[in-house]
Structure formats: structure tokens, C-alpha cells
Amino acid sequence: MKQQLTYLDAGTGSLIVSVVVAGAAGLGVILRLTWRRIVGFFSPKRRAEQRAEAQHAAEQGAGDHDSTVSERADAPVEPRA
């Protein structure tokens, strides 16, 4: 059996470190976004917004559904915190 000589030069080591750091950063971003979605789903603010939308829709009546949809489409989008 032949003995293989392996060599990791500085470029290869740098590439490995870069891949590990980028993977950790990407995983951190994914976890952060997922956590914010989970917390946002159960937040009282979201529930209050849903109640307000339901109340608004109830006040408009069942026949005015199309106007409610167009109002929502024209409403400005608020950035999430």
C-alpha cells in the first residue's frame, strides 16, 4: 500500500475557514428570521391587528368584500421590527 502525502496550503486552510464562517453566519440569519416569525405570530400586536381587520370587515358587511381587498392593496406597508 502506497503512502499518500497530503498537504494543506494556506489557500486551502483559508477556504475551509471561510466556508465555516459563512455557514455559521447563514445559519444565524435563518434562525433569527424564523424566530421572529414564530414570536410575531404569537404577539399581542398581531392579534390586535387581526381583531381590528375582522371588526372593520364586519362593519363593511359581506357585500363590500371587493372594496376591502382594494383598500388593503393600496395601504402602505409598514416595516417589521
N, C-alpha and C positions, 0 to 999 in steps of 0.2 A: 504494500500500500504506500503510495507516494505521500509525502508530507506537503501540505499546501501552506504557503506563506501568505498570510493576509496582511493588508496594510490599510489603515485608515488615515488618510492625509487630512490636513486642516480643512480643506474644502468639504470633504465628506462629513467630518465631525460638525462643521458649521451647518450643513444641510440638515443633519439629524436634529440638531438643537433648534433650528428654525421651524422644522415640521412639528416638533413637540410644543414649542411656544405658540405657534399658530393654531394647533389643535386645541390647546388649553384655552386660548382666547375665544375661539369659535364656540367651544362648549359652554364657556361662561356667558356668552351673548345669548345662546339658545336657552340656557337655564333661566337667565334673567327675564327674557321675553315671555317664556312660558309661565314663570312665577307671577309676573304682572298680570297676565291674562287670568290666571286662576284667582288671584286676590281681587282683581277688578270684577270678576263675575259675581263674587260674593259680597262686594262692598255695598254699604247702605246707600251711597250716592247713586249707584246704578239702579237699585231697586226704586228709589225715589223718582228717577227719570222714567222708569218703566211705568210707575203708577201715574205720573203726570201725562205720559203719552196715552195711556189707556183712558184716563179721565177726559182728555182732550178728544179722543176718538168717540167716546160715549156722548159727549156734548154735541159733536158734529152730527151724530146719527149714522145709521147704517147706509143711507143713500148717498152720503157725501164722501165715500171712501176714496174716490179718484182725486178729489181736491186735497185730502190729507197726504196722499202719496206725493203729489206735486209740491206741496209745501215743504215736505221733508227733503225733497231733491234740491230745492232752492235754498235751504237753510245752510248757513255757514258751518263748516266743520271745525270743531274745537279740538286742539291737540290733546292727546292723553298725557297725563302726568307720569 
